[in-house]
Amino acid sequence: MKMSILAFALRAVARRKARAFALGGGLVFAVALLAAVVFLTESLRAEAERAREAHSDIVVQKLVGGRPSLIRFDEASKLQDIPSVRAVTARVWGYIFLPSLQGNVTVVGTSLPASPLSVANGVLAEGRDIAQGKDAHEMIVGAELARFLGMRPGDELGLPTSNPEAHALKLVGTFRSSLDLYTADVILCDESDARALLALPSGEATDLAVTLSNPKETRVVARTITERLPGARVIERDLLARVHHLSYGRRAGFVLGAAIPAILALLVLAWDRASGLGPDERREIAVLKAIGWSTSEVLWAKLFESLLVGASATALGLLLGYAWIFWLGAPGLRPALVGWSVLYPRAPLTPAVDVAQLLAISLSVMGPFALLSIVPAWRAATTDPLETMRT
């Protein structure tokens, strides 16, 4: 019997194509927008989780007046003997504003024995690695940054700096990384060149990166560092990952909040179209009742009709949302959630979609839509068929 009712619902949808397209089109847009935001947010969270493994276990910064300041190299010696601390590395890096891009680039200094590419967790895309040394004055940059700057290996770039002794850097190669979210704006050069560009005095660093032999003791080691370096800010890797998760969730909420008026307008349209049965539909229900259909069978027919439209629209909306994010690269939506003003990664996003997310999106749309069709159908089905056909 249910198959016969389903077949009747299919024919009913075919008879009312215009109504089905009007309702389905609005649902497709709403589902695509909701799915795109969820897919992009979860993909960025997964990217942040992968990047977490590349971060140092603990980062130590010196605060002056509540703001990060330079920290002396000899502070690292106070941390070397802490149990579970395997290495303490003084890092030289900072931001330089490029007027031509109206955005910051990140200059990172490297020194032996560390390989510049290992610092960026990257691989060469073009050219070669830098030759470290005071007279080399070479750099490698992220492939995305090189594209923005219009540079090729062999070109030179003079970065704006307050230090007259800083040299222009020669581009010898570009690199890509599995963590493009964090390396799209990076310039890697020798530590001496980085110090000159950032005007950092000798013996001081931007921060200290602490590597642990047992990451499970991060909380204990962080507390010990705070005791040995009063006033220092200690950033744990897990805490940084949680900040990324919360940040992407907040931005996704802002985007969905901005889209609420459009979604509400679509829901009002769906309510207006689904709650008011036309004369033909009421007459059709009256005929069904007159030939022996029960009220429950009429309701099942209307429910199947709504589910056919809602399921088709939801499936198409999910497909469009997936294509928008993972095939087209989330144009218009990616900058809003990634949060970069000028330079933001264009690397393909990795899908991080599970069945629970798909079910949540589908039920949040199809549930209310199906209920909208039940109430007016129940009213028509409980009305005297003869009275309905006379009107």
N, C-alpha and C positions, 0 to 999 in steps of 0.2 A: 504494500500500500504506500509506503514511504517513497518508493521509486516512482510510482505514478504521480504522487504529489510533487516530487522533484521535477519530473518531466513537465508537469503543468506550469511550475514556476519558471522553467527555462523558456517555455513558449510565451509566458506573460512578460518576461524581460524582453524577448524579441519583439513583442507587440508594442512595447513602450520604450523604444530605443532612445528617443529624445530625453525622456525623464531619466533613464539609466545613465546616459552620457553626462547630463547636467550634474547629477549627484556624484557619479564616479569621478568626473573631472575634478570637482572640489576635493574629494577624498584623496585622490592621487597627489594633488599639490600639498595637502596637509601632511600626508604620510611621508612624502619625499623630503619635505623640510625637516620634520621630526627625525626621520631616519638618518638624514645627512648629518645633523648635529650630533646625534648619538654615535654614529659610525666614526666621525672625525674625532670626537672627544675620546672615545675608547682607543682609537689608533694612536693619538698623541700620548695618552696615558701609557700605552704599551711601549711607545718609543722612549718615554721617560724611564720606564722600568728597565729597558735594555741599557739605556745610558747610565743607569745607577751603577751598573757593574764596572763602568769605566771611571767613575769618580773615585777620588781618594777616600779612604775610610773616614778620615777626619781632616778638616781644614781649620787652621788656626789663624785668626786675624787679630791685629792689634787695633783697639778702638781709642780714638782721641776725640773727646767732645761728643761721644756717641756715634762717630762716623769712622769707617775703616781708614787706617793709616798704615805707613810702612812699618815693617817689623825687622829687627836686626837679625843677621845671620846667627850670632852667638846665642840667640834664644833657642835655637834648635838643639844646642848641647844640653839644655835643661830637660829635654824630653827623651833623649836617647836611651836613658837607663830605666825608663818606665817599663815594667813587665808587659810583654805582648807587643811592644813597639818594635817593628822590624826596620823601618827607615823613616827619616824625617828629611823632606826635600824643601829647600827654599825656592819658591817660584817667583819668576819675574814676568809680569804681564800687566796689561792695562788697556784702556780705551783711548782711541784717538778719533776726533770728529773730522769727517771729510766733508767740506762744504759742497763739493761737487755732487755728493750723494745725499746730503742733508741727513746723514746718519753716522753712527759710530762703527769703527772696525776694531777688532780685538787683536792687539799685538802680543805675541807670546814669544818669550826668549827661551832658547834651549842651549844646553851646554853638554859637553861630553861627560859621561859616556852615553847619555840619553840620545836616542835617535829622534830627530824632529817629527818624523812620521809616527813614531810610537807615542809621542805626546798627544797627537791629534787622533790616535786610533785610526789612521787612514792609510791609503795606498796611493801611489802616484797615478795621476790620470794623464799627465803630459810632462815632458822634460825630465829633470833629475832632482835629487835631493840637494840641500844646501851644503856648501863647504864651510865648516865652522872655523872661525878664526877672526881676529880683529880686523884684518884687511880684506875679508871676503865681501862684506856688505851685500849679501844675497838673501833672497826670501823665496818661500813657496807659499801659495795662498790657496784657499778653498776654490774649487772650480766655479762655484756659483759667484763668488766675489770677483774672480777674474772676468767672468762674463759681464758682470755689472760695470766693471772698470774698463772693459774693452781692451784687456791686456793679453799679450802672448809672451811666451818665454823669450827673453832677450830685452824686453822693455824695462825701463827704470821708472820708479815711482818715488817722488819726494813727498813724504808725509808731513803735514803741518806740525811743528813742534817749537817749544820755547828754547830749545837747546841749539845754539848755532853750530855746535860741533857734530851734530847728527848728520849722517850721510844719506843720500838717496839709495834706495835698495833696488837691486837688479832682480827681476823675476826669472827664476831658473826652472820653475816647475809648478804644477798645480796638483792638488790631491783631492780625492774623494774619501768619504768615510761612511761607515755604517751608522754613524751618529751625525748625519748631516744637520739635524736640528740644532746642534751646538757648534758646528764647524763652518757654517756657511759664510761667516764674516771674519774668519781667522787668518791672520798673517803670521807665519812662522819665520823667525830669523835667529841669528846668533844672539846670545845673551848680551854681549857688549853693544850690539846695535839696538836691541830692545831698551837697554838702560839709557842709551843716548836719546832715543826717540821719546821715551817716557820721562826723561830727566830724573832718573832714579840714582841716588848717590851710591857709591861702592859700599858694600857691606850691609846693604839693606835690601829687603825683598818685599813683594806684594803680600805674600802670605806663606804659611808653612803647610805642606801636604804630608800627613802622617799615614803611613801604611802599617797595618797591624798583621801579626801572624795569626791571630785568632779574632776575626771580626765580631764574634759573639761578645767580646769584652769591650765593645765600643763605648758603652755607657760608663763603665768603670774608668776606662782610660780618659774619657772626656772630662770626668769629674776630677781626676788627678791633674790633668793639664790646667784646668781652671784654678786649682789650688796653687800650682807652681807659677802660673802666669796671671796674676790678678789683673782684672780689667780686660783680658783677652776674650774674643768671641770664638767659641768652639762650635763648629758646624758639623754635625754627624751626617753620614751619607744617607741613612734611612730617613732622617728628618728632611733632607733636601728633596728626596723622592716624594715624601708626603706633601711638601709644599707644591711641587709640580702637579700632583694629582688634584689638590684643592684649587690651584690656580686654573687649570683647564676646566674643572667643574663649574667654577664661578663664571668664567667667560662663556661657557655653554649656556648657563642660566641667563646671562645678559642677552645672548643672541635669541634664545627662545622667548624671553620676555619682550624683546623688540618685535617678535613675530606674532605675539598674542593677538593684536587687533586683526590681522589677516586671518588667523585661524578661527577667531570668534566669528568673523564675518562669514566664513565658510560654514561653520556649524549652524549659524542662524539660517543660512540658505538651505542647508540640509534639513533642518527642522521644518522650515516652511514648506519644502517640497515633499517631505516624507509624512508629515503629520496631517496634511489635508488631502484626503482621498477625493479624486475627481468623480464626477457623475458616472463615467464609464466603469471605474473600479468598484464603486458602490453597487452599481447594477450587476456587475460580474459576481460580486460576493452574494448578492441576493439570489441570483440564478443558481449558484452553487448550493446555497442553503435549500432552495426549492427542489432541487433534484436529489437531495438526500445527504449532502455533505454536513458533517457535524461542525460545531464551532471550533473544536480543537484542530480538525483537518484544515479548515480555512486559515487558522492562525499558523499552522505548520507551513502552508503554501506561501503565506506572506513572509514568514520568517525565512524560508528557503530563498524567496525572491530577493530579500534584502541581503542575505548572506552571499548570494551569487554576485550581486553588484559590489558589496563591500569587500568580499574576498578578492575579486578581480582587481578592484581599485587598490587594495592594500598591497597585493603582490606587485602590481605595476609601480606603485609608489616606492616600495622597498627596492625594486630593481633600479628605478631612477635615482634614488638616494645613493645606492651603491655605486652606480656609474658616475654620478656627480663627484663623489669623494675619491674613489680608487681608480677610475678610468680617466677622468678629466682633470684630477688633481685639486678638486674643491675650489674652483674659481669663485671669488667673491666671498667665500666663507672661511677659507684657510687663514688669511691675514688676521681676521677678527679673533680667531681662537688661538693661533700660534702666538700672536702678540708682538710681532716684529713690525717696526714702523716703516722701514725702507727695505732692508735686506732680510728676506725670510727664505727658508729652504724650499727648493722645488723638487726635492727627491721624491720618488714615488712613495706613497703611504702604504704601510703594510696593514692589511685587514686584520682587525681584532674583534670579530663579531661572533657571538655565541647564540645558541638557540634561545636562551632566556631573554636576551634583548629583542630578538625577532618576535617572540611570543608577547612580550610586554607591549611593544609597539602595535602589534596586530590587535591585541585585545583592547587596548586603550582607544582604538578607533572603531573596530567592528562591534564591540559591545554596545556602546551608546547608539551607534547607527542602527543596529538590529532592534534595539528596544524602541527606537522612534517609530518603527513600522508596526509594532505589535499593538500599541494602544488604539490608534485609529482603526486598525483592522478588527480589533475586538469589539469596538463600538458598532462598526458596520455589521459584524457577524451576529450581534445580539439584537439587532433591529428586525422587526417583522419584514420578511422578504416582499410581501405584497405591498406594504406601505412604501418600501424603497422603490419598487418598480413603478408605482403610480406617480412618483415625483419626477 
